[in-house]
Amino acid sequence: MVSIPAGFTPDDYLALEELASCRHEFRCGLVYAMAGGSANHSRLAINLVTAFNLHFVEDRCQFFPGDVKLNYAERFYYYPDAFVTCDPRDRGDDYIKRYPILIAEVMSPSTASFDRGQKFEDYRSLESLEEYVLISQEVPQVEVFRRRLNWQSLVFGACDRVVLESIGLEVDLAALYRGVRIGEK
């Protein structure tokens, strides 16, 4: 991510984002242009959102791919790769959500430390969040952090079924990685 000069207020950021031709994220007064993703990144996000789509047959919960902002107070606006909200307070705004139950990020080598560090720290401030899911592009592996486990992680790999307790969904790891070319550039 490339930082734009500091000093933005949340309102400045939202005004910029409304007119921008590319997406930006906001964190503590800094605005970052988002880089494009790889084919593997896209495929993993699509496969996850497809599993959400097949799972949610009623409309109590909503899920979103990486084009809806997630906000906490005046601290950050992020575009997670996928997230789920079941909170009725999130029904009123089509562009910004604030009460996710689950957030998923597809990690690349350049974003992994941020996704595991600063971004995860920010996400933990969301009281509604129950699970944070990190999906590797490098190896077939999914790590799920759960609030009820004091944010300890469970790692799923190879022949496992990824268990997402917060939304009552299990996904075969093989289905999540369908079409992903591990080890190829």
C-alpha positions in Angstrom: 0.0 0.0 0.0 1.2 3.5 -0.8 0.4 6.2 1.7 -1.0 9.6 0.6 0.3 12.5 2.8 -1.1 12.5 6.3 -3.6 14.7 8.0 -6.9 13.4 6.6 -10.0 13.5 8.7 -12.6 10.7 8.2 -14.8 13.2 6.4 -11.8 14.2 4.1 -11.2 10.5 3.4 -14.9 9.8 2.6 -15.0 12.8 0.2 -11.8 11.5 -1.5 -13.2 8.0 -1.8 -16.4 9.1 -3.3 -14.5 10.7 -6.3 -11.6 8.3 -6.5 -11.1 5.9 -9.5 -9.3 3.4 -7.2 -10.1 2.3 -3.7 -8.2 3.6 -0.6 -8.2 2.6 3.0 -8.0 5.0 6.0 -6.2 4.4 9.3 -5.6 7.1 11.9 -5.4 10.0 9.6 -3.5 8.2 6.8 -4.9 7.2 3.5 -3.5 4.3 1.5 -4.1 3.5 -2.1 -4.9 -0.2 -2.5 -2.9 -2.3 -4.9 -4.5 -4.8 -7.3 -4.7 -8.4 -6.4 -3.4 -11.6 -8.0 -5.5 -14.2 -9.8 -5.1 -16.5 -6.7 -6.2 -13.8 -4.4 -9.3 -13.2 -6.5 -10.1 -16.9 -6.8 -9.8 -17.5 -3.0 -12.1 -14.5 -2.3 -14.6 -15.6 -4.9 -14.6 -19.2 -3.5 -15.2 -17.9 0.0 -18.0 -15.6 -1.0 -19.6 -18.4 -3.0 -19.6 -20.6 0.1 -21.3 -17.7 2.0 -23.9 -17.3 -0.8 -24.8 -21.0 -0.8 -24.9 -21.0 3.0 -27.2 -17.9 3.6 -30.6 -18.9 2.4 -32.4 -16.5 4.6 -31.5 -12.8 4.8 -30.8 -12.3 8.5 -27.1 -12.0 7.7 -25.5 -10.2 4.9 -22.0 -10.9 3.4 -19.8 -8.7 1.3 -16.8 -9.1 -0.9 -14.0 -6.5 -1.0 -15.9 -3.5 -2.2 -17.8 -2.4 0.9 -16.1 -0.4 3.6 -15.8 -1.6 7.2 -15.5 1.3 9.8 -14.7 1.7 13.5 -15.2 5.2 15.0 -12.8 7.6 13.5 -10.0 5.1 13.6 -10.2 3.1 10.3 -12.0 2.4 7.1 -10.9 -0.9 5.5 -12.1 -3.0 2.6 -11.8 -6.6 3.9 -11.7 -9.3 1.3 -14.9 -10.7 2.7 -17.0 -10.2 5.8 -20.4 -11.1 7.3 -22.7 -8.9 9.4 -25.9 -10.1 11.1 -26.6 -6.8 12.9 -29.7 -4.9 11.9 -27.8 -1.6 12.5 -25.8 -2.4 9.3 -28.9 -2.3 7.1 -29.1 1.5 6.9 -25.9 2.3 4.9 -25.1 0.6 1.6 -21.5 1.7 1.5 -20.2 1.4 5.1 -20.7 -1.4 7.7 -19.7 -1.3 11.4 -20.8 -4.6 13.1 -19.2 -7.6 11.4 -19.4 -11.0 13.0 -16.7 -12.5 10.7 -13.9 -10.9 8.7 -11.7 -12.7 6.2 -8.5 -11.5 4.6 -6.6 -13.3 1.8 -3.0 -12.7 2.6 -0.2 -12.0 0.1 3.5 -11.9 1.0 3.3 -8.1 1.0 0.2 -7.8 3.3 0.7 -10.8 5.6 2.4 -8.9 8.4 -0.1 -6.0 8.3 -3.0 -8.5 8.2 -1.7 -10.3 11.2 -0.5 -7.2 13.1 -1.9 -3.7 12.9 -5.0 -4.7 10.9 -5.9 -7.5 13.3 -5.3 -5.1 16.3 -7.8 -2.7 14.7 -10.3 -5.4 14.0 -10.2 -6.6 17.6 -11.7 -3.2 18.6 -15.0 -4.2 16.9 -17.1 -5.6 19.7 -19.3 -7.6 17.3 -16.4 -9.5 15.7 -16.3 -13.2 16.7 -13.9 -14.6 14.1 -11.0 -13.3 12.0 -10.0 -15.6 9.1 -6.6 -15.4 7.3 -6.3 -17.3 4.0 -2.9 -18.0 2.6 -2.1 -17.7 -1.0 1.3 -19.4 -0.5 0.1 -22.8 0.9 -3.4 -24.3 1.3 -3.9 -23.1 4.8 -6.6 -21.2 6.7 -6.1 -19.7 10.1 -9.2 -18.8 12.2 -8.9 -16.6 15.2 -11.8 -16.7 17.6 -12.7 -14.2 20.3 -14.1 -16.9 22.6 -10.6 -18.5 22.6 -9.0 -15.1 23.6 -8.0 -14.7 19.9 -6.0 -17.9 19.7 -5.9 -19.4 16.3 -6.9 -22.7 14.8 -5.1 -23.7 11.7 -6.8 -25.7 8.9 -4.9 -27.4 6.1 -4.8 -30.1 3.5 -7.9 -32.3 3.9 -9.5 -30.3 6.6 -12.9 -28.7 6.7 -12.7 -25.1 7.7 -15.1 -24.5 10.6 -16.6 -21.0 10.9 -18.5 -21.2 14.1 -19.8 -17.6 14.1 -22.0 -18.3 11.1 -22.4 -22.1 11.4 -20.5 -22.9 8.2 -18.0 -25.6 7.3 -16.1 -25.4 4.0 -13.8 -28.1 2.5 -10.4 -26.6 2.2 -10.2 -28.2 -1.2 -13.3 -26.3 -2.3 -11.9 -23.0 -1.0 -8.7 -23.6 -3.0 -10.5 -24.8 -6.2 -8.9 -23.1 -9.2 -6.0 -21.7 -7.1 -2.5 -22.4 -8.5 -0.2 -22.8 -5.5 3.5 -22.4 -6.2 3.0 -20.9 -9.7 3.7 -17.3 -10.6 
